[in-house]
Amino acid sequence: MSLLERIETQTGEDEIEPGKRLIRVGDDRGGSLAERLSQALHRLAWKTPFHSIRLRGRFPLKLLAVPKDPVAGDKAVGEALLRGSFLHDGKSYPVKELDFATLDVPPAFFDYLQSFAWLRDLGAAATRDRGAKLAEKVMRQWLGVHAAQVGDPSWRPDLWGRRILFWAAYAPYILSSSDAVYRSTVLHTLARGARHVERSADKVAAGLPRVTAWAGVITAALVVQGGPARLSNGEAGLARALNAALHGDGGLVSRSPVEQLALVELLGQLRAAYYAGRREMPELLQEVLSGSVAALLSVTLGDDALSSWQGGNMLSKRRIAAAIEGSGVRSRPLRQARGWGYQRLAGKGSVAVLDGAPPPPSRILSGACASTLAFEFSDGADRLIVNCGGVGPAVGALAPELVRALRTTAAHSALTLGDRNSTAIHEDGTLGKGVTQVELSRDDTANLTQVEASHDGYVRRFGLIHQRQLSLSADGRELTGEDRLIPAGKKRKGEPIGFTARFHLAPGVEVTSTADGKGALLRIRGGSVWQFRCRGGMLAAEDSLWLDGEAKPHPTLQLVVTGETPPDGTAIAWSLRRAG
């Protein structure tokens, strides 16, 4: 079934049938040896005379059109750039000290710099007259090192895809010079880059990178050169890439909200390129954009920022709002996710998001997390229950040991059994055995939204299924939950097994435990008070940490419910009720 058929099949559906199984596709190993060898040989071929010959051809004398970037940049970052420094992930990089020939910078900043995404921030802070001088200076540096020599990683197809989008949208900033030789070099390099990415897009990693590469091909056809033949090839390639990258509900196979945001931004830029080229965006891409926005909205909390999943953090609500505005799509949050897997419960101003699917395969997302059945919860714009979060796009911002710890089940508001992850995390970073399927049912009534899900991550080791039920009242004042450990198949004999149910709290939430060890008052700084009660285990408050939208750790607390389960299982019930 094609992606469009999958989207159309699910359009308008508002129920998940009880017991529906969401099964992980593929395994957690990386790409096959043959695939990795093929990609390596392809990159080596870039330096051969044959590849250089393939990149020859006519180059444009000017762009056919200049798309408008629909996503607003960061004005503060742009102003810092005008003062002479790139700001990225809280670090400053002086422009005059950058040498494209010997760049030794974090991977995230490398991509930001090499893709020319910084032009968006510069455009937010300066008019063309003011910003062109700086943009041209950096462009000349890049051309001097990379224009003639095709090489990895600067000529990665996904980087070229983004580069084409940004060079086209900010052409006034990089092509305002009166130097005819410079302008010709920019346009010639742009044409060579378009030929390179068209021949290489299918070799880049599946998922968002391949989608990005093909988006660059289409943009080149619309506003640079190539005409109907390149456009047709680009649209066919993008359709293949999207079919492999997306579930039918509009969510990425990587299940990463951070990547989902990047996808919405990318498709918004592509939509602008179609408009500039006076072409209708194909129906498939319009449907994908609409579904992608709905999936993205499904993982936002009451503060309009992202909940923290699969190594990501909340990012900036301003960036999310800009991406949605730039998409031109008006959509409600996706509630009934299938492959995307995130279940959203909303009542008045309260929002809960539950991870109701297995982790994505490691070959799809590096750094996937063992977070199945974890949840986050907000009261209006105040976060109450959170996951610890991750570095998000700021790769390299934290020590590897901490990054690894943040991927564990214990770093999420979930239940651990026997002090084990629900899905194993290997030393090399890949995922091992654990959750292979999740059974899910959902009930939306006039006064209650209830989701019940179970996973098999502890069956192999302990013979127990973990089932979690969440219920949110329509007025948003009460969230109740139950975690059950259920025997799978024959009852096993053995010693009792320790369990821990964790509820990580957002920074600023004060905890006052009750004398009976079964409850606590949670005071949101400047906000409301919530009563937490549990039975089936002992309650304590312990230290935790939380990463903000810039990947900075903040000390906080967590509620921990501990106990032991016999081999035939047990149940832990708990509730959160707003006081007053």
C-alpha positions in Angstrom: 0.0 0.0 0.0 1.3 3.4 -0.9 1.8 6.2 1.6 -1.1 8.2 0.3 -3.4 5.1 0.5 -2.3 4.6 4.1 -3.0 8.2 4.9 -6.4 8.1 3.2 -7.3 4.8 4.9 -6.8 6.4 8.3 -8.3 9.8 7.6 -11.4 10.3 9.8 -10.8 7.2 11.9 -11.3 8.0 15.6 -11.0 4.7 17.3 -8.3 2.1 18.0 -9.9 -1.3 18.3 -9.2 -3.0 21.6 -6.2 -5.3 21.5 -4.7 -3.8 18.4 -1.1 -4.7 18.1 1.5 -2.1 17.2 4.5 -4.3 16.2 8.0 -3.0 15.8 9.1 -3.1 12.1 12.5 -4.7 11.5 15.1 -5.1 14.2 17.5 -3.0 16.2 20.6 -3.7 14.4 22.2 -1.1 12.2 22.2 -1.2 8.4 23.5 -4.4 6.9 27.1 -4.8 6.1 26.2 -4.8 2.4 24.3 -1.5 2.8 27.2 0.1 4.8 29.7 -1.1 2.3 27.6 0.2 -0.6 27.3 3.7 1.0 31.1 3.8 1.7 32.0 2.9 -1.8 29.5 5.5 -3.2 31.2 8.2 -1.0 34.6 7.1 -2.2 33.4 7.4 -5.8 32.7 11.1 -5.3 36.4 11.9 -5.6 36.8 10.1 -8.9 37.1 11.9 -12.3 34.0 10.0 -13.4 31.8 11.6 -10.8 33.2 15.0 -11.6 32.3 14.4 -15.3 28.7 13.5 -14.2 28.4 16.9 -12.5 29.3 18.9 -15.6 26.6 20.8 -17.5 25.0 24.1 -18.0 24.8 26.4 -15.1 22.1 29.0 -14.5 22.8 32.7 -15.0 20.2 33.5 -12.3 17.6 31.8 -10.2 14.1 31.2 -11.8 12.5 32.3 -8.5 13.3 33.1 -4.9 11.1 31.1 -2.4 10.2 32.8 0.8 11.3 30.9 3.9 8.1 30.3 5.8 9.8 29.6 9.1 11.0 32.6 11.1 14.6 32.6 12.3 16.0 33.5 15.7 16.6 37.2 15.8 18.9 37.1 18.8 21.1 34.5 17.1 21.1 36.7 14.0 22.1 39.8 15.9 25.0 37.9 17.5 26.1 36.8 14.1 26.1 40.5 13.0 28.3 41.2 16.0 30.7 38.5 14.7 29.8 35.2 16.4 27.7 32.2 15.6 25.5 31.2 18.6 24.5 27.6 18.7 23.4 25.4 21.6 24.6 28.0 24.1 28.1 28.2 22.7 29.7 31.0 20.7 31.9 30.6 17.6 33.7 33.7 16.3 33.2 34.0 12.5 36.8 35.2 12.0 38.2 32.0 13.7 36.2 29.5 11.5 38.3 27.6 8.9 36.2 25.4 6.7 39.3 23.4 5.8 39.9 22.3 9.4 36.5 22.5 11.1 36.6 20.9 14.6 33.2 21.6 16.0 30.3 19.6 17.4 28.3 17.6 14.8 25.1 19.7 15.3 26.9 23.0 14.7 28.8 21.5 11.7 25.4 20.8 10.1 24.0 24.2 11.0 27.0 25.9 9.5 27.5 23.7 6.4 23.8 23.7 5.5 23.6 27.5 5.7 20.6 27.3 8.1 22.1 30.3 9.8 20.9 32.4 6.9 17.4 32.1 8.4 18.6 33.6 11.7 20.6 36.3 9.9 17.5 37.1 7.8 15.5 37.6 11.0 17.9 40.2 12.3 19.1 42.1 9.2 17.8 43.4 5.9 19.6 42.3 2.8 21.7 45.5 2.7 22.9 44.9 6.2 23.3 41.1 6.1 24.7 40.5 2.6 28.2 41.6 3.5 28.5 39.0 6.2 26.7 36.3 4.3 29.0 36.8 1.3 32.1 36.6 3.5 31.1 33.2 4.9 30.0 32.0 1.4 33.4 32.9 -0.1 35.2 31.0 2.7 33.0 27.9 2.0 33.4 28.1 -1.8 37.2 28.4 -1.4 37.4 25.1 0.4 34.4 23.0 -0.9 33.2 24.3 -4.3 35.7 22.5 -6.5 36.3 19.4 -4.4 33.5 16.9 -3.8 34.0 15.2 -0.5 32.4 13.7 2.6 30.9 15.1 4.9 30.5 18.6 3.4 28.9 17.1 0.2 26.5 14.8 2.1 23.3 14.6 0.1 21.1 15.6 3.0 23.4 18.6 3.7 23.1 19.6 0.0 19.3 19.2 0.2 19.2 21.8 3.0 21.8 24.0 1.4 19.8 24.2 -1.8 16.7 25.2 0.2 18.6 27.9 2.1 20.6 29.3 -0.8 17.5 29.6 -2.8 15.4 31.3 -0.1 18.2 33.7 0.9 19.6 34.4 -2.6 19.4 38.1 -2.0 21.9 37.8 0.8 24.4 35.7 -1.0 24.0 37.0 -4.6 23.9 40.7 -4.1 27.6 41.2 -4.9 28.7 43.2 -8.0 31.5 40.6 -8.4 30.3 38.7 -11.5 32.9 35.9 -11.0 31.7 35.3 -7.4 28.1 35.2 -8.5 28.9 32.8 -11.3 30.8 30.6 -8.9 27.8 30.4 -6.5 25.4 29.5 -9.2 27.8 27.0 -10.8 28.3 25.3 -7.5 24.6 25.3 -6.8 24.0 23.6 -10.2 26.7 21.0 -9.5 25.3 20.4 -6.0 21.9 19.7 -7.5 23.3 17.2 -9.9 25.2 15.5 -7.1 22.3 15.2 -4.8 20.0 13.9 -7.5 22.5 11.1 -8.2 23.1 10.4 -4.5 19.9 10.9 -2.6 18.9 7.3 -2.5 22.3 6.4 -1.0 21.8 8.5 2.1 20.4 7.0 5.3 16.7 6.2 5.1 14.4 8.5 7.0 14.6 12.3 7.4 18.1 12.5 5.7 16.8 10.9 2.5 13.6 13.0 2.5 15.8 16.1 2.9 18.0 15.2 0.0 15.1 14.6 -2.4 13.4 17.9 -1.2 16.6 19.6 -2.4 16.3 18.0 -5.8 12.7 19.2 -6.2 13.6 22.7 -5.1 16.5 22.8 -7.6 14.1 21.8 -10.3 11.6 24.5 -9.4 13.9 27.5 -8.9 17.3 26.7 -10.2 17.3 24.5 -13.3 16.4 21.0 -14.5 12.8 21.5 -15.6 10.1 18.8 -15.8 12.5 15.9 -16.0 14.3 16.7 -12.7 11.0 17.7 -11.0 9.4 14.3 -12.0 12.5 12.4 -10.8 12.6 14.4 -7.6 8.9 13.8 -6.8 9.2 10.1 -7.4 12.3 9.9 -5.2 10.6 11.9 -2.5 7.6 9.7 -2.6 9.8 6.6 -2.1 11.7 8.3 0.7 8.5 9.4 2.5 6.9 5.9 2.1 9.9 4.4 4.0 10.2 7.2 6.5 6.6 7.7 7.7 3.8 5.7 9.3 0.4 6.1 7.8 -0.7 8.4 10.6 1.9 11.0 9.6 4.5 10.3 12.3 8.1 9.4 11.4 9.2 5.8 11.8 12.0 7.2 14.1 9.3 8.3 16.5 11.4 11.3 17.3 9.4 14.6 18.0 12.6 16.6 17.3 12.9 15.0 13.8 9.1 15.4 13.3 9.5 19.2 13.9 12.4 19.2 11.4 10.2 17.4 8.9 7.4 19.9 9.2 9.9 22.8 8.7 11.3 21.0 5.7 8.0 20.4 4.0 7.0 24.0 4.7 10.1 25.2 2.9 9.3 22.8 0.0 5.7 24.1 -0.1 7.1 27.6 -0.5 9.4 26.5 -3.4 6.3 25.1 -5.2 4.6 28.4 -4.7 7.6 30.3 -6.0 7.9 28.0 -9.0 4.1 28.5 -9.7 3.4 24.9 -9.3 0.7 23.1 -7.3 2.2 21.0 -4.5 1.2 17.3 -5.3 -1.7 15.8 -3.3 0.7 13.3 -1.7 2.9 16.0 -0.2 -0.1 18.1 0.9 -1.5 15.1 2.8 1.9 14.3 4.3 2.4 17.8 5.5 -1.1 17.9 7.1 -0.5 14.5 8.8 3.0 15.5 9.9 1.6 18.7 11.6 -1.1 16.7 13.4 1.5 14.2 14.6 3.8 17.0 15.8 0.9 18.7 17.7 0.1 15.4 19.4 3.3 15.4 21.4 3.1 19.1 22.6 2.0 19.8 26.2 0.0 22.6 27.7 2.9 25.1 27.3 2.9 24.4 23.5 6.4 22.9 23.6 7.4 19.3 22.9 7.2 16.5 25.4 10.6 14.7 25.8 10.9 11.4 23.8 13.6 9.4 22.0 16.5 11.5 23.1 14.8 14.9 22.6 13.7 17.7 24.8 11.1 20.4 24.8 13.0 22.7 22.4 11.5 26.2 21.9 7.8 26.7 21.7 8.6 29.7 19.5 10.2 27.4 17.0 7.3 25.0 17.1 4.8 27.8 16.5 6.9 29.1 13.6 7.0 25.7 12.0 3.3 25.2 12.2 2.5 28.7 11.0 4.9 28.2 8.1 3.3 24.9 7.1 0.1 26.7 6.2 -1.8 23.8 7.8 -4.5 24.2 10.4 -4.9 20.9 12.2 -5.9 19.4 15.5 -3.4 17.2 17.4 -3.5 13.5 16.3 -5.0 11.6 19.2 -5.4 8.1 17.7 -1.8 7.3 16.7 -0.9 4.0 15.2 2.7 3.7 14.2 3.6 7.1 15.6 2.6 5.6 18.9 2.0 8.6 21.2 -1.4 8.7 22.8 -2.6 12.1 23.8 -5.2 12.6 26.6 -6.6 16.1 27.0 -9.1 17.6 29.5 -9.7 21.3 29.7 -6.1 22.7 30.2 -4.5 19.4 31.3 -2.6 17.2 28.8 -1.0 13.8 29.2 1.1 12.1 26.5 1.8 8.4 26.7 4.4 6.4 24.8 2.2 3.6 23.5 4.6 1.8 21.1 7.9 -0.1 21.0 11.1 1.9 20.5 12.2 2.6 17.0 14.9 0.4 15.5 18.5 1.6 16.0 19.0 1.5 12.3 16.3 4.2 12.0 17.2 6.4 15.1 20.6 6.5 16.8 20.1 6.9 20.5 16.6 5.4 20.7 15.2 5.1 24.3 13.6 2.3 26.3 10.6 4.5 27.2 7.6 2.3 26.3 4.5 3.2 28.5 6.2 6.3 30.0 4.1 9.5 30.2 4.3 13.2 30.7 1.6 15.4 32.2 1.0 19.2 32.3 -1.5 21.4 34.1 -2.1 24.3 31.7 1.3 25.8 30.9 2.9 24.2 33.9 4.6 20.8 33.5 4.1 18.4 36.4 5.3 14.9 35.4 8.1 14.7 32.9 10.8 12.5 31.5 14.4 13.5 32.1 14.8 14.3 28.4 17.8 14.3 26.1 20.2 16.4 24.1 17.9 16.7 21.1 19.7 18.4 18.2 22.6 19.4 20.5 24.7 16.3 19.8 27.8 16.3 21.8 26.5 18.8 24.4 26.6 16.2 27.3 29.0 13.5 28.4 28.4 10.1 26.7 27.7 8.5 30.1 24.9 10.9 30.9 23.4 10.6 27.4 23.4 6.8 27.8 21.7 7.1 31.2 19.0 9.4 29.8 18.0 6.6 27.3 17.1 4.1 30.1 13.7 3.3 31.3 14.5 4.7 34.7 15.1 8.2 33.1 11.4 8.1 32.1 8.2 8.3 34.1 7.6 4.6 33.7 7.9 1.3 35.6 11.1 -0.8 35.8 11.2 -4.4 36.9 14.2 -6.0 38.4 16.1 -2.8 37.9 16.2 -3.6 34.1 15.3 -1.6 31.0 12.1 -2.6 29.2 14.3 -2.8 26.1 18.0 -3.6 26.5 20.6 -0.9 25.5 23.9 -2.4 24.3 27.3 -1.0 25.0 27.6 0.1 21.3 24.4 2.1 21.7 22.1 -0.2 19.7 18.9 -1.7 21.3 18.7 -5.3 22.2 15.9 -7.6 23.3 12.9 -6.2 25.0 9.6 -4.7 23.8 8.5 -6.2 20.5 4.8 -5.3 20.6 2.3 -3.2 22.4 -1.3 -4.0 22.8 -3.5 -0.9 23.0 -7.1 0.1 23.5 -8.6 3.6 24.0 -12.0 4.8 25.2 -13.2 8.4 24.8 -16.4 9.2 26.5 -18.1 12.4 27.5 -16.5 12.5 31.0 -13.3 10.5 30.6 -10.5 9.6 28.3 -8.9 6.2 29.1 -6.0 4.5 27.5 -4.8 1.0 28.4 -1.6 -0.4 26.9 0.7 -3.3 27.7 4.2 -4.4 26.5 6.1 -7.6 26.5 9.5 -6.1 27.4 9.8 -8.1 30.7 8.3 -11.4 29.4 11.6 -13.0 28.3 13.4 -12.4 31.6 10.7 -12.4 34.2 7.6 -13.9 32.5 5.5 -10.8 33.2 3.7 -8.3 31.0 3.5 -4.7 32.1 0.1 -3.1 31.6 -0.5 0.6 32.3 -3.9 2.3 32.3 -4.3 6.1 32.3 -7.6 7.9 32.8 -8.0 11.7 32.5 -11.2 13.3 33.6 -12.9 15.7 31.1 -12.3 18.7 33.4 -8.6 17.8 33.6 -8.6 17.8 37.4 -7.8 14.1 37.9 -5.4 11.7 36.3 -5.6 8.1 37.6 -3.3 5.3 36.7 -2.8 1.6 37.4 0.3 -0.4 36.6 -0.2 -4.2 36.5 2.3 -7.0 36.2 0.5 -9.9 34.6 1.9 -13.5 34.1 2.6 -14.4 30.5 1.6 -18.0 29.9 2.5 -20.5 32.7 3.0 -19.1 36.2 6.7 -19.1 37.1 8.1 -20.1 40.5 10.9 -18.1 42.0 11.8 -15.2 44.3 9.8 -12.0 44.4 11.0 -9.4 41.9 11.6 -5.7 42.8 9.7 -3.0 40.9 10.0 0.8 40.8 7.4 3.1 39.3 9.0 6.6 38.7 7.3 9.9 38.3 9.9 12.5 37.5 8.8 16.0 38.4 9.4 19.2 36.5 11.8 21.7 38.1 10.2 24.0 40.6 7.7 21.4 41.9 7.8 21.2 45.7 7.1 17.9 47.4 5.6 17.4 50.8 5.2 13.7 51.7 2.3 12.5 53.9 3.0 10.6 57.1 1.6 7.3 55.9 4.1 7.0 53.1 1.4 6.7 50.5 0.9 10.2 49.3 2.4 13.6 48.6 1.4 17.2 47.9 2.9 18.6 44.7 3.1 22.4 44.6 3.8 23.9 41.2 5.8 27.1 41.8 3.4 30.0 41.1 0.7 27.5 40.1 -1.7 24.9 41.5 -1.3 22.1 44.1 -1.8 18.4 43.2 -2.4 15.5 45.5 -0.6 12.2 44.7 -1.8 9.0 46.2 -0.7 5.4 45.6 -1.3 1.9 46.9 0.6 -1.3 46.2 4.0 0.1 47.1 5.9 2.5 49.3 6.4 6.1 48.2 9.5 8.2 48.5 10.9 11.4 47.0 14.4 11.2 45.4 16.7 13.4 43.4 16.4 13.6 39.6 17.3 15.9 36.7 15.6 17.4 33.7 17.0 18.8 30.5 15.5 22.0 29.2 15.1 23.1 25.5 18.8 24.0 25.3 19.9 20.6 26.6 20.9 22.1 30.0 20.4 19.9 33.0 18.4 21.1 36.0 18.1 19.4 39.4 14.7 18.3 40.3 12.9 15.5 42.2 11.0 12.3 41.4 8.4 10.3 43.2 9.3 6.7 43.5 6.9 3.9 44.3 8.8 0.7 45.2 7.8 -2.8 46.1 8.1 -6.5 45.1 5.9 -8.6 42.9 5.5 -12.4 43.3 6.0 -14.4 40.1 2.3 -14.3 39.5 2.1 -10.5 39.3 0.8 -7.6 41.2 -0.9 -4.2 40.8 0.0 -0.6 41.7 -2.7 2.0 41.7 -2.0 5.8 41.8 -3.8 9.1 41.3 -3.1 12.8 40.7 -5.9 15.1 41.8 -5.8 18.9 41.7 -6.5 20.4 45.1 -8.9 23.3 45.6 
